[in-house]
Amino acid sequence: MANETLESLPPPLEANADQPPLFDGTTRLYTSYACPFAQRVWITRNYMGLQDEIKLVPLNLQNRPAWYKEKVYPVNKVPSLEHNGKITGESLDLIKYVDSNFEGPSLVPNDPDKKRTLEELFSYADKFMGMLYASFKGDPEKEAGAAFNYLEDALKKYDDGPFLLGRDFSLADIAYIPFVERFQIFLSEVFKYDIIAGRPKLATWIEELNKIDAYKQTKTVDPKQLVEYYKERFMAQ
């Protein structure tokens, strides 16, 4: 599992930063410390102990270098992974890619039923986020409530452990936790809505995830900045 010592994180690259060499044999994860999608891949990398194999290349998304779009990833989003002479994107695809293409403890279960559940949870992830973003302009109790009820019910499916697939931490947990982390802060601060009230499984899940170093090391979000950013981005008329 991930090293318990905190990794020394490189500073985000600004617009005037030089481009790292492309396809020189180094595996690079282009990321942003504030981005929940990129955080999914960062957690996966850490948990599998790939800190030496996969180099972090953080970008300042508010002032990103032009070469990223022009020469690295035309989609111009993070995360993207430079590996084996190609660039791959999309966070859910990437966490599966990292799990199957690198050495380390697998985050995909062997059990066929749990595998199916993992795919179902992946398929629901966009809808889950959509409901949460919609709640900012609607009724958090109703819209965010339905999203968190879905997670609470999902956590009841396997009784052999606290995670979404039961006993073992998996890509299913990684798919959801970066968003739950942010919405818990935002909904509590702005709407005084407590996502774990009446949801004991969700409360335990968050508590257990916070014991995992691989995840803890990726929690770089400043709650105050997050609230201001979300207000500006999603609530400004």
C-alpha positions in Angstrom: 0.0 0.0 0.0 1.0 3.7 -0.2 4.0 4.9 1.7 2.9 6.5 5.0 5.4 9.3 4.6 3.8 12.3 2.9 5.0 12.8 -0.6 6.6 16.1 -1.4 4.3 17.6 -4.0 5.6 19.5 -7.0 4.2 23.0 -7.5 1.5 23.4 -10.2 2.7 24.6 -13.6 1.6 28.0 -14.7 1.1 29.3 -18.3 4.8 30.3 -18.6 6.2 26.9 -17.5 8.3 24.8 -19.8 6.8 21.6 -21.1 8.2 18.4 -19.7 9.7 16.1 -22.4 6.9 14.1 -24.1 7.2 10.3 -24.5 10.7 10.0 -23.0 9.8 6.8 -21.2 8.5 8.6 -18.0 5.0 7.9 -17.0 3.3 11.2 -16.1 -0.1 12.0 -14.5 -1.2 15.4 -15.6 -3.4 16.6 -12.7 -4.7 19.4 -10.6 -4.7 19.2 -6.9 -8.1 20.7 -6.7 -9.8 18.6 -9.3 -12.0 15.7 -8.0 -11.7 13.8 -11.3 -7.9 13.9 -11.2 -8.0 13.0 -7.5 -9.5 9.6 -8.4 -6.4 8.7 -10.4 -4.1 10.2 -7.7 -5.7 8.0 -5.0 -5.4 4.9 -7.2 -1.7 5.6 -7.9 -1.0 6.1 -4.2 -2.9 3.0 -3.0 -1.0 0.8 -5.5 2.3 2.3 -4.3 3.2 3.8 -7.7 4.6 7.1 -6.5 8.0 6.3 -8.1 6.5 4.9 -11.3 3.9 7.6 -12.0 5.2 11.2 -11.8 2.7 13.9 -10.9 2.6 16.9 -13.3 0.2 19.3 -11.6 -1.3 22.2 -13.7 -2.8 25.5 -12.5 -6.2 25.1 -14.4 -6.9 28.8 -14.0 -3.7 29.6 -15.8 -2.7 26.5 -17.6 0.2 26.2 -20.1 -0.9 26.4 -23.8 1.4 23.5 -24.6 -0.9 21.1 -22.6 -3.7 21.5 -25.2 -1.5 21.9 -28.2 1.0 19.1 -27.7 -0.2 16.8 -24.8 -4.0 16.4 -24.6 -6.1 18.3 -27.1 -9.2 17.8 -24.8 -7.4 20.2 -22.4 -8.8 18.6 -19.3 -7.2 16.8 -16.4 -6.5 14.0 -15.6 -4.5 12.6 -18.4 -1.9 9.9 -18.3 1.3 9.7 -20.4 2.2 6.0 -20.6 3.8 3.8 -23.2 3.9 6.5 -25.9 0.3 7.6 -25.6 -1.9 9.9 -23.7 -5.1 8.6 -22.1 -7.9 10.6 -20.4 -11.2 10.3 -18.6 -10.9 9.5 -14.9 -13.0 6.4 -14.6 -11.3 4.8 -17.6 -7.9 5.9 -16.2 -8.4 4.3 -12.7 -9.2 1.0 -14.4 -6.2 1.4 -16.7 -3.8 2.1 -13.9 -5.2 -0.9 -11.9 -4.7 -3.3 -14.9 -1.5 -1.9 -16.3 0.7 -1.5 -13.2 2.0 -3.7 -10.4 0.5 -3.3 -7.0 -2.5 -4.4 -4.9 -5.5 -4.6 -7.3 -8.5 -2.4 -6.6 -10.9 -4.5 -8.6 -12.6 -7.5 -6.9 -12.3 -11.1 -8.1 -15.9 -11.9 -7.2 -18.1 -11.7 -10.3 -21.1 -10.2 -8.4 -18.9 -7.5 -6.9 -17.4 -6.8 -10.4 -20.9 -6.3 -11.7 -21.7 -4.0 -8.8 -18.5 -2.0 -9.5 -19.7 -1.4 -13.1 -23.2 -0.3 -11.9 -21.6 2.1 -9.5 -19.4 3.5 -12.3 -22.4 3.9 -14.5 -24.3 5.9 -11.9 -21.4 8.2 -11.0 -22.3 10.9 -13.5 -26.0 10.9 -12.5 -24.9 11.2 -8.9 -22.8 14.2 -9.6 -25.5 15.8 -11.7 -28.0 15.5 -8.8 -25.6 17.2 -6.5 -24.7 20.1 -8.8 -28.5 20.6 -9.4 -29.1 20.8 -5.7 -27.1 24.0 -5.5 -29.9 25.8 -7.3 -32.7 23.7 -6.1 -33.6 22.0 -2.9 -30.5 20.3 -1.4 -32.6 18.3 1.0 -34.5 16.7 -1.9 -31.9 16.5 -4.7 -28.7 16.0 -2.8 -30.7 13.8 -0.4 -31.7 11.4 -3.2 -28.0 11.1 -4.3 -26.8 10.4 -0.8 -29.6 7.9 -0.2 -28.4 6.1 -3.3 -25.0 5.8 -1.7 -26.4 4.7 1.7 -28.4 2.0 0.0 -25.4 0.9 -2.1 -23.4 0.6 1.2 -26.0 -1.9 2.5 -25.5 -4.4 -0.3 -22.5 -6.2 1.2 -22.3 -6.7 4.9 -18.8 -8.0 5.0 -17.2 -4.6 5.4 -17.7 -0.8 5.4 -16.9 -0.1 1.7 -19.1 0.0 -1.4 -18.0 -3.5 -2.3 -17.9 -4.7 1.3 -14.6 -5.7 3.0 -12.2 -4.3 0.5 -11.5 -0.7 -0.5 -11.9 -0.6 -4.3 -12.2 1.6 -7.4 -15.9 2.0 -6.5 -15.0 4.0 -3.4 -12.4 6.0 -5.4 -15.0 6.9 -8.0 -17.2 8.6 -5.3 -15.1 9.9 -2.4 -13.6 13.0 -4.1 -17.1 14.3 -4.8 -18.5 13.3 -1.4 -15.6 15.1 0.3 -16.4 18.4 -1.5 -20.2 18.2 -1.3 -20.0 17.4 2.4 -18.1 20.6 3.0 -20.2 22.8 0.7 -23.7 21.6 1.6 -22.9 21.9 5.3 -21.4 25.3 5.0 -23.9 26.9 2.6 -27.1 25.1 3.3 -26.5 23.7 6.8 -27.3 20.3 5.3 -25.5 17.4 7.1 -25.1 14.5 4.6 -24.5 11.9 7.2 -27.5 12.7 9.4 -29.7 9.6 9.2 -27.2 7.8 7.1 -25.0 5.6 9.4 -23.4 3.6 6.6 -22.3 6.7 4.8 -20.9 8.1 8.1 -18.9 4.9 8.7 -17.7 4.8 5.0 -16.3 8.4 5.2 -14.7 7.6 8.6 -13.0 4.4 7.2 -11.8 6.2 4.1 -10.2 8.8 6.2 -8.0 6.1 7.7 -6.5 5.2 4.3 -3.2 7.1 3.7 -3.5 6.8 0.0 -6.7 8.9 0.1 -5.7 11.2 3.0 -2.6 12.4 1.1 -4.8 13.7 -1.7 -7.0 15.8 0.5 -5.6 19.2 -0.4 -8.8 21.2 -0.7 -9.1 24.3 1.4 -12.7 24.3 2.6 -13.0 28.1 2.5 -11.7 28.3 -1.1 -13.9 25.4 -2.1 -17.0 27.2 -0.8 -16.2 30.4 -2.6 -15.3 28.7 -5.8 -18.5 26.6 -5.9 -20.6 29.6 -5.0 -19.1 31.6 -7.9 -19.2 28.7 -10.4 -22.6 27.1 -9.6 -24.7 29.6 -7.8 -24.0 32.9 -9.5 -27.0 34.0 -11.4 
